[in-house]
Amino acid sequence: MAVDSRIGGAPRTVSADRPIDLAHTLAPLRRGSGDPCHKSTADGAHWRASRMASGPVTYRLVQEGPRAIGARAWGPGAAEFLDGLPGLLCVDEDLDGFAPDHPKIAEAHRRHPGLRMLRTGLVFEALVPAVLEQRVHTISARASWRGLVWRFGEPAPGPTPVPMRVPPDADTWRHIPSWVYHRANVDPQRSRTIVLAARMADKLEQAATMTPADAVRRLCAVPGIGIWTAAEIAQRALGDPDALSVGDFHLAAIVGWTLLGRPIDDDEMVEYLEPLRPHRYRAIRLLEIAGFAHKPKFGPRTPLVDHSRI
């Protein structure tokens, strides 16, 4: 799809030697349909507001062909974003060693050759929503994210299709009062983790230049961040195709039922997926977008907890 010539903003086209599926690749960045930082429109465009080192940016990405992505960007961070767009879409990733044996993973890969990893390079921006999602329902975490970003973020630059917000910077997250976090249904443990991480934001951003193992160690140096949260960050900010979310409430059971026809625990999941290293997260994403990932429902969902009333 060609970019509408009536839309301004600095333009750029990124091409690759193999397909790029924009919608599936960007999907992990969106925190629910009401995410103030993300909007998909009927013309197939994906709009996102972000905060680069050089300042806020709004960008609009469209699929221009099987191997081409068109981009426009507005705001102080536009040039930096456009220069980094090939990295964001991981156009340089190497799949030569990815040859899954399991027929479901192989079939998912055949159906979706354009799935890419994500490398925003924005570690703290990925950290906050990941911490909000610790040990709570996704519904609750996304509501907290929406409320806090609308209140403390800033208007996105450029001609956004609907009002959008740039996520708050680390200093803003650091100074949000504890009672405001509480009112946003964020318990003290998660709010403390966000505040501590905000104090270390500059050091945490350095994880984007580290090896995956060193990046995990840097992230887990923050009290309250463990291997699950570090993996969720690496999946979005670091382009790590092996960032397996060990400790996820559902993932091991989903992997077990999808690939083995029975439930398994985290230890067995890690052992079973070991031959797929360093592409374990890629395999999970492929199963998800192909519609293969599933587990039986044995009872009602756990009730939501409103921490603001505790």
C-alpha positions in Angstrom: 0.0 0.0 0.0 1.3 3.4 -0.9 1.5 6.2 1.7 -1.2 8.8 1.2 0.6 11.7 -0.4 -1.5 14.1 1.6 0.1 13.0 4.8 3.2 15.0 5.8 6.1 13.9 7.8 9.6 12.8 6.9 9.3 9.7 4.5 11.3 6.6 4.4 11.0 3.1 2.8 12.7 0.0 4.2 13.1 -3.0 2.0 14.4 -6.5 2.8 15.6 -9.6 1.0 12.8 -11.7 2.5 9.2 -10.8 3.5 8.3 -8.5 6.3 4.8 -9.0 7.8 4.3 -5.6 9.5 1.1 -6.3 11.4 2.3 -9.5 13.1 5.8 -8.0 13.7 4.4 -4.9 15.5 1.7 -6.7 17.4 3.7 -7.2 20.7 4.2 -3.4 21.0 0.5 -2.8 21.3 -0.9 -3.0 24.9 -4.5 -3.6 24.1 -7.0 -2.0 21.7 -7.1 1.2 23.9 -3.3 1.7 24.1 -2.8 5.5 23.9 0.5 5.0 22.2 -0.7 2.8 19.4 -3.5 2.9 16.7 -4.2 0.8 13.7 -6.5 2.5 11.1 -8.8 1.1 8.4 -6.3 2.0 5.6 -3.8 -0.6 7.0 -1.6 2.0 8.7 0.0 1.4 12.1 0.5 4.6 14.1 2.7 4.7 17.2 4.0 7.4 19.6 7.3 6.8 21.3 10.1 8.6 23.0 13.5 8.5 21.3 16.8 9.8 22.9 16.4 12.9 20.7 12.7 13.4 21.8 9.1 12.4 21.2 8.1 10.9 17.8 4.9 9.8 16.2 5.4 7.3 13.3 3.1 5.8 10.7 4.1 2.5 9.1 2.4 0.8 6.1 2.9 -2.4 4.2 4.0 -1.2 0.7 4.7 -4.7 -0.6 5.7 -8.2 0.7 9.2 -7.0 1.3 8.8 -3.2 1.8 7.6 -1.0 4.6 6.8 2.7 4.1 7.3 5.1 7.0 6.6 8.7 8.0 7.5 10.3 11.3 6.9 13.6 13.1 8.5 15.3 16.1 12.0 15.9 17.5 12.7 12.1 17.4 11.7 11.6 13.8 15.1 11.5 12.2 16.5 9.2 14.9 13.5 6.9 14.5 13.7 6.7 10.7 17.4 6.0 10.8 16.8 3.1 13.2 13.8 1.7 11.4 15.7 -1.2 9.7 16.9 -2.2 13.2 13.4 -2.0 14.7 12.1 -4.4 12.0 15.2 -6.7 12.4 15.9 -6.7 8.6 19.3 -8.0 9.3 18.3 -11.1 11.3 19.7 -14.5 10.3 17.3 -17.4 10.0 19.8 -19.9 8.5 19.9 -22.0 11.7 16.1 -22.0 12.2 14.8 -25.4 11.0 12.2 -26.6 13.5 11.4 -30.3 13.5 7.9 -30.1 15.1 5.4 -30.1 12.2 3.3 -27.4 13.8 6.2 -25.0 14.2 7.5 -25.8 10.7 4.0 -25.2 9.2 3.6 -21.9 11.1 7.0 -20.8 9.7 6.0 -21.8 6.2 2.7 -19.8 6.5 4.3 -16.7 8.0 7.8 -16.2 6.6 7.4 -12.4 7.2 7.4 -12.5 11.0 10.3 -10.5 12.3 11.5 -9.8 15.9 11.4 -6.3 17.3 14.4 -4.2 18.3 13.1 -0.8 19.4 16.2 -0.2 21.5 14.0 1.5 24.1 14.6 -0.6 27.2 12.8 1.5 29.8 9.8 2.1 27.5 9.3 -1.7 27.3 10.0 -2.2 31.0 7.1 -0.2 32.4 4.2 -2.1 30.8 6.1 -5.4 31.4 6.3 -4.6 35.1 2.6 -3.6 35.2 1.7 -7.1 33.8 3.5 -8.9 36.6 1.2 -11.4 38.4 -2.0 -9.7 37.3 -4.6 -10.1 34.6 -3.6 -8.6 31.3 -7.0 -6.7 31.4 -6.0 -5.0 34.7 -2.4 -4.2 33.6 -3.6 -2.6 30.4 -6.1 -0.5 32.2 -3.4 0.7 34.5 -1.1 1.5 31.5 -3.9 3.4 29.8 -4.7 5.5 32.8 -1.2 6.4 33.7 -0.1 7.2 30.2 -3.1 9.4 29.5 -2.5 11.3 32.8 1.3 11.6 32.7 2.2 11.3 29.0 2.3 14.1 26.6 0.3 14.7 23.3 1.9 12.8 20.4 3.4 15.1 17.7 2.0 15.1 14.2 -1.4 14.5 12.6 -2.5 11.5 14.6 -5.7 9.8 13.5 -7.1 10.0 17.1 -5.6 11.7 20.1 -2.5 9.7 21.2 0.1 10.1 23.9 3.9 9.8 24.2 4.8 7.6 27.2 6.2 9.5 30.1 9.9 9.7 30.5 11.8 7.9 33.3 11.9 11.0 35.5 8.1 11.3 35.3 7.6 7.7 36.2 10.0 8.1 39.1 8.1 11.0 40.6 4.5 9.6 40.3 3.2 9.5 43.9 2.6 6.1 45.4 -1.1 6.9 46.0 -1.5 7.7 42.3 -0.1 4.3 41.4 -2.5 2.8 44.0 -5.4 4.6 42.5 -4.3 3.2 39.1 -4.6 -0.4 40.5 -0.9 -0.9 40.8 0.2 -2.6 44.0 3.2 -1.3 46.0 5.6 -4.0 44.8 5.1 -3.2 41.1 5.1 0.6 41.7 8.4 0.3 43.7 9.9 -1.7 40.8 9.0 1.0 38.3 10.4 3.8 40.5 13.6 1.9 41.2 14.0 1.1 37.4 13.4 4.8 36.6 16.3 5.8 38.9 18.5 3.4 36.9 17.1 4.2 33.5 20.4 5.3 31.9 22.2 2.1 33.0 19.2 0.0 31.9 19.2 1.5 28.4 22.8 0.2 28.0 21.3 -3.3 27.8 20.3 -2.5 24.2 24.0 -2.7 23.3 24.8 -5.9 25.3 24.7 -9.6 24.5 21.4 -11.2 25.5 22.9 -12.8 28.6 24.5 -9.6 29.8 21.3 -7.7 29.1 19.3 -10.1 31.3 21.9 -9.7 34.1 21.6 -5.9 33.8 17.8 -5.9 33.9 17.6 -8.4 36.7 19.8 -6.2 38.8 16.7 -4.2 39.5 14.8 -5.5 42.5 11.5 -6.8 41.3 12.6 -7.7 37.8 13.2 -11.4 37.2 13.6 -13.6 34.1 10.0 -13.3 33.0 10.1 -9.5 32.9 13.5 -9.4 31.4 12.3 -11.7 28.6 9.2 -9.5 28.0 11.5 -6.5 27.6 14.0 -8.3 25.4 11.2 -9.4 23.1 10.3 -5.8 22.3 13.4 -3.7 22.9 16.3 -6.1 22.1 15.2 -8.2 19.1 16.1 -11.4 21.0 14.5 -14.4 19.2 15.3 -16.6 22.1 13.7 -14.6 24.9 11.4 -17.2 26.4 9.0 -16.0 29.0 9.8 -18.6 31.7 7.5 -18.1 34.6 4.5 -17.0 32.6 1.2 -18.2 34.1 -0.1 -19.8 30.9 2.9 -20.4 28.6 4.2 -23.8 29.7 0.6 -25.2 29.6 0.1 -23.7 26.1 3.3 -25.2 24.8 2.5 -28.5 26.3 -1.0 -28.8 24.9 0.0 -27.4 21.5 3.1 -29.5 20.9 2.7 -32.6 23.2 -1.1 -32.8 23.8 -0.7 -32.6 27.5 0.2 -29.9 30.2 3.8 -29.4 31.2 5.6 -27.2 33.7 8.3 -24.6 33.1 11.2 -27.0 33.6 9.8 -29.4 31.0 9.0 -26.6 28.6 12.6 -25.3 28.8 14.0 -28.8 28.3 11.6 -29.5 25.4 12.3 -26.3 23.6 16.1 -26.5 24.0 16.8 -27.7 20.5 15.1 -24.5 19.1 17.7 -22.3 20.8 18.4 -19.5 19.9 14.9 -19.1 18.4 12.6 -20.3 21.2 10.6 -17.0 21.4 10.3 -17.0 17.6 8.7 -20.4 17.7 6.2 -19.3 20.3 5.2 -16.2 18.2 4.8 -18.4 15.1 2.5 -20.7 16.9 0.5 -17.7 18.2 0.0 -16.0 14.8 -0.7 -19.3 13.0 -3.6 -19.9 15.5 -2.0 -23.2 16.7 -1.3 -22.1 20.3 -4.0 -23.3 22.7 -4.8 -25.0 26.0 -8.2 -26.4 27.3 -10.3 -24.3 29.6 -11.1 -26.3 32.7 -12.9 -23.6 34.7 -13.8 -20.0 35.2 -11.1 -17.3 34.9 -9.5 -16.1 38.1 -11.3 -13.0 39.3 -9.7 -9.6 38.7 -8.1 -8.0 41.8 -8.7 -4.2 42.3 -5.6 -3.2 44.3 -6.9 0.4 44.5 -9.5 -0.8 47.0 -7.0 -2.8 49.2 
